[in-house]
Amino acid sequence: MENRLASATARKNRVSFDQVNKFAGFDDLRRVKEDDVVAFKQTRLAAGRNPSTVANDIAACGTVCK
């Protein structure tokens, strides 16, 4: 049986993916490198985003990029 995400989780993950992709300048998460993630984190925190929001964005992308 295939594991499926709850619709709310899927929507939240899509927003996270979109944030990372927009920052990186491409729409393929497989192309995101560690340096991109570090820069994304620093930029989002410098812009005043809540650290837990930034951590959640990174974690959401990490779960599908393993």
N, C-alpha and C positions, 0 to 999 in steps of 0.2 A: 504494500500500500504506500502510495506517495504521500509524503508529509507536505502539507500546504500551510502557508502562513494565513493567519486571520486577516481579513480585509483591512482592518485598521493598521495592522503591522505592515502589510504590503504597501499601503498608502504612505506611511511614515518612512519606510525604506526608500520609496520612489523619490520623496522629497530630499532625503539624504543623498541619494545617488545623483540627483539633479544638481545639488549644491557642489558636490565634489567635481562632477563633470564640467560644470560651468567654470569653476575655478581652474581646472586643469586645461580647459580649452578643447576637449574632445569628449566623445560620448561612449567610449569603451573603457569600462573600469579595469579591464585587463592591462591597459597601458599605463595605469597609475602606478608610479614608483614610490618608494619610501620617502624620497625627498619631496615629492608632491604632497604627500600626506602631512609631513612636518610643516611645509609652507602653508598648506590649507589650515592647519591647526593654529599656527601663529597668526595668520591673517584674520581668521574668524575671532580669535580671542582679542586681538588688537582692536577689532571693530566693536567690541563690547558684548559679543555673544556669551551666553552663559556657558561656563566650562562643561557642565553636564550635557548641554545641547550639542556642543562640539564633539564631546566623547561619544555621544549616541550616534552622530552622523558617521564618525569613523568606524565605530563598531558595526553599524548596519552594513557598511560597504565591506568590511572585513569578513563578515559571515558568508558573503557570496564569492569572495575572491580567494578563498582557501584552496 
